[in-house]
Amino acid sequence: MPPRPDVSEERRAQIIEAALACFLRNGFTNTTMDDIVQESGLSKGAIYWYFKSKDEIFHAAITLPFQVAGEETVAALMEQETVAGQLRAGARTLVDLARQVEGYFGLFLEYWAQSKHREEAGHVWIELLEQYADLVAAMVEEGVRRGEFRPVDAKALVWAILATYDGLAAYAMFVPDLELEQISESFVETLIAGLLVEKEDA
């Protein structure tokens, strides 16, 4: 008999997708493991084989889009010849991410607001932010090294950039017709204009 195919990644993805649908529909607190079982079409035993608890599923579900976006961002950056181009490409992926994770901020805040989860949830969010911060700071520092950008405190600037996009993603929950792409483009072009040593060639 041929070996049985490894479906572990498919099963994990199936569980995460089902759980996220439940979390977004019902909230974290009101979602039960039974809800996830029903949504996924798998047995409770199968779900517990891959995840020990609802909290563990939540962590996987809430971080997956950011991990995927990180991979897409790196791929987009590789196509750019200038650091200014990299910043533009990175901004586009952040806007795409903000669109994809509409509703996540409210869900995450609900989870974080439960006192027993605060430290753990905060740690998860900080890890995600630091990964993005390190990536963007390295880009800005490379722009300075190349002479493309004027000297700047890259670490401080990056936290301001991330705060901008976190804020836009949060605002999108309350202002559905917010033109994220237009706002992002205006922000990034203003940022780049202030960073460039000399006016960028058209």
Summary of the structure (lengths in Angstrom):
residues: 202
radius of gyration: 19.9
end to end distance: 63.1
largest distance: 67.4
contacts: 546
relative contact order: 0.10
helix: 77%
strand: 1%
